[in-house]
């Protein structure tokens, strides 16, 4: 089999989700840079891999995918290595619920409305940040309620839910407001301390 190819940028939360899954499975892959924010826009050739011009996209032995969740699930199911999805239906449903709520309610608020707004806008929109923090608080409260007892979100097994949450919260805690809010939720704060030291998270950190 040929080496899998992941298309995207190392600054992207969703590219990092896919990369973490590949890293956890021990898969040797190539990361082909695609900067969707480049001055000239999305390269024309890339639209063959992702018709909407988003990242990441993925290719393995002629099989193409886009969307981070689909790529992560494929990596787990198509390659040897530790299982990243639970076997039982209820735990798998909980994993998918957590991934879904992060996509629907966490990503925009935590990454764009709080972290990116604080770090990259001058002056930042304080009302937008406040709204994002309110949403982020609801997300962290819900994650705390859904979290199983044990080191990871679903208990003793590291799953795709952890890999989905890590880059989102990793961006959120780049700013003081994110750090302060996360510290108000000890279960999630302790989880963050563990996942942030995970090799797959460390190896996929963007190098400035």
N, C-alpha and C positions, 0 to 999 in steps of 0.2 A: 504494500500500500504506500502511496505517496504521503509526504508530510502534509498535514492539514494547513490551510492558510486562513488566517483571520485578518480581515480588512478593517481598519479603523485607526483611531488616534489614542495615544496613551493618556490624554487628558479626559477621555470620555468615561463616565460612570458605567455606561452599558457595555462598552468594550471591555472594561475591567471586570465586569461580572462574568463575561464569557471567558476572559483570560484566566480568572481564578478557577473556573470549572476545569479548564484544560490543565492548569497547573496541579490541581488536586488529583486529577487522574494520571498525572505523570506523562502527559502527552507532549511530545516534541513538535512544536508548530512554528510557523513563520508569521510574524505580524507585519503586514504590508501597510505602510502609512497612508491614510486617507484623511485629509483635513477638510471637513465640510464647511469650515468657516474661512477657508482660504479666499483671498481677494478675487480670484477668478471663479470662485464657486466650486461646486462638486464636479470632479473630472467626468467627462462624457463617458469614458470607458467604464466607470464605476456603476453607472445606471444599469448595466447588464447584470450586476451583482445585487443591486438594491434599487428597485424601480422608483422608490421615493427619496433616494439620495441620502438616507440616514446611515448611521453606523451602530453596530457592526454588521458585517456580512462574513460569510464563511464558505469554504470550499474544501471538499475532501473526496479524492478519487472521482472527480467530475460531478459530485453531488453538491448542490449549492443551497444555502440557507441564509435567511436574514431574520432578525429579531433575537435579542440576547437570550431570552428564555428558551426558545427553540434550539439555539446553538448549545446552551448549557445542558439541556435534556439529551440532545444527541450525543454530546461528549460523554455523558454519564452512561448511556445505554449502548453506545457503539464501541467503546474501548474498555479494556481491562482496567482494574484499579478499584479503589474503595468505592462502594455504592454511595451516591449522593442523594438518593431518594428512598424514602421508607418503603417497606414492603406492604404494610397494611393500609387499607383504604382510608381509614380516618386520619392517620398521620400524614398520608400523602395529600389528602384534601386540605389539611391544616397548612402544610407546606405551600400548596398552591394559593390558599387564602392569603397567607402572609405576603407572598410574592405579588399577588394582585393588589393588595391594599398599599404596598409600597409604591407600585406603579401608579395607582390611581390617586393616592392621597399624600404620599411621602416625597416622591422625587421632586416634583415641581416646587413644593413648599420649602423643603430642606435645602435643595441644591441651588435652585435659581432665585427663589424669593428671599432667601436668607444669605447663603454663602456667596453666591455670585454677585448679588446686589451689594453686599457689604464690601467685598474684595475688589470689585472691578468697576463699580459705578461711582462717579464723582460729580455731584454729591449723590449718595445713595438715597433711595426712596424709603424713608423711615416708616411710612404707613404700610408699604408693601412688606418690609421686613417684619413689622409687628404682626401683620396678618399671617405671614409665613410661620412665625414662631408659634402663633396660636394653633395653626394646623399641625405643626410639628409636635406640639405638646399632646394633641389628641392622638397622633400616630404613636408616639412613645408610650402613652398610657394604654393604648390598645395592644401594642406589642407586649407590654408587660403582662397584661391580662391573658394573652394567648400563649405566652412562653411556658413551656413545660419545665419541670424541675430538672436541673442538670446544667452542664456547661454551655449547651447550644440552644437554639430557639426551640427545637423539638426534643430536647433532652440530651441523651448521651451521644446521639448520632449527628455529626455535622452534615447538613443538607444544603440543597440549592437555596433554601430560604436564607441561611446564613450568608451565603455567597452573594445573594441579591441585596441583602441589607448592608453589608460591609462597605461597599463603595459609596452608597448614598449617605450613610452616617459618617463615613470618613470625610466626605466633603463638608458635611454639616458642622463638624467639630473643628474645621479650619478657622472658624471665627469664635470669638469669646461667647457670644450669645448661645451658640450651639453647644459649646462645652458646658456652660452653666446649666442649660436646660437638661442635657443628658445626665448631668450629675444628680439631678433631682429624681432620677429613676434608677435606683441602685442595681436592680437586676439587669437592666440594659447597659448600665455603665460597666458592670463587671463583665458582661458578655463582650462589650466593646474592647475591654482590656485584653481579653483572650484572642479575639479575632484579629485585632491589630498586630499581634505578635505572630500570627500564623504565617508560615513561609509563603503561601500563595498570595497573601496580601502584601507582604514585604517585597516580593519579587515583582509585583505589578505596580508598584508605586511609581508615579511619573517622576522622571529625573529632570530637574530644571537646568 
